[in-house]
Amino acid sequence: MNKAQMSYFEKEDILHLVISDEPEAGSIEVSPNITAELNAEGVLIGIEILRASTFIRDSILETVQGKLVESSHLKSA
């Protein structure tokens, strides 16, 4: 697979990013609700995000708030 593929399962609110078609040999929970899927060599082949809509909303809000704070500091300097 040359391009990453993303699937969203609305009913379960799961976002799944596939980086490689290789079979999954293991996984690691990198943070609550986020799992890294690994191949037999331990290389990342996919990411699964549970409660994806909340995760994306919070990530976007955090990024925007950070940019607003940064912008206000630059204007006041």
C-alpha positions as CSV (number, residue, x, y, z in Angstrom):
1,M,0.0,0.0,0.0
2,N,1.5,3.3,-1.0
3,K,-1.1,5.6,0.6
4,A,-2.5,5.6,4.1
5,Q,-6.2,4.9,4.2
6,M,-8.6,6.2,6.9
7,S,-12.0,4.7,7.8
8,Y,-14.5,6.1,10.3
9,F,-17.1,3.8,11.9
10,E,-19.8,6.2,13.0
11,K,-21.8,3.8,15.1
12,E,-18.8,2.8,17.2
13,D,-17.1,6.2,16.9
14,I,-13.8,4.6,15.9
15,L,-11.3,6.1,13.5
16,H,-8.9,3.7,11.9
17,L,-5.8,4.7,10.0
18,V,-4.1,2.0,7.9
19,I,-0.5,2.7,6.9
20,S,0.4,-0.8,5.6
21,D,-1.4,-3.9,4.4
22,E,0.9,-6.1,6.5
23,P,-0.8,-8.3,9.1
24,E,-1.0,-7.0,12.6
25,A,1.3,-8.9,15.0
26,G,0.7,-6.7,18.1
27,S,-0.5,-3.4,19.5
28,I,0.4,-0.9,22.1
29,E,-1.9,1.5,23.8
30,V,-0.1,4.8,23.4
31,S,-2.7,6.8,25.4
32,P,-6.3,6.2,26.6
33,N,-8.4,5.3,23.5
34,I,-5.5,5.3,21.1
35,T,-3.8,2.1,20.0
36,A,-0.8,1.7,17.7
37,E,-0.9,-1.4,15.6
38,L,2.4,-3.1,14.8
39,N,3.7,-5.7,12.3
40,A,6.0,-8.6,13.3
41,E,9.1,-6.3,13.3
42,G,7.4,-3.8,15.6
43,V,6.9,-1.2,12.8
44,L,3.7,0.9,13.0
45,I,1.1,-0.3,10.4
46,G,-2.0,1.4,11.8
47,I,-3.7,3.5,14.4
48,E,-7.0,3.0,16.0
49,I,-8.8,5.9,17.9
50,L,-11.8,5.1,20.1
51,R,-14.2,7.9,20.9
52,A,-12.8,9.6,17.8
53,S,-15.2,12.5,17.5
54,T,-14.3,13.6,21.1
55,F,-10.6,13.1,20.4
56,I,-10.7,15.1,17.2
57,R,-12.8,17.9,18.7
58,D,-10.5,18.2,21.7
59,S,-7.4,18.1,19.5
60,I,-8.7,20.9,17.2
61,L,-9.8,23.0,20.2
62,E,-6.4,22.6,21.8
63,T,-4.6,23.6,18.6
64,V,-6.8,26.6,18.0
65,Q,-6.5,27.8,21.6
66,G,-2.7,27.4,21.5
67,K,-2.6,29.5,18.3
68,L,-4.8,32.2,19.8
69,V,-2.6,32.4,22.9
70,E,0.5,32.5,20.7
71,S,-1.1,35.2,18.5
72,S,-2.1,37.3,21.5
73,H,1.4,37.1,22.9
74,L,2.9,38.3,19.6
75,K,0.5,41.2,19.4
76,S,1.2,42.4,22.9
77,A,5.0,42.2,22.4
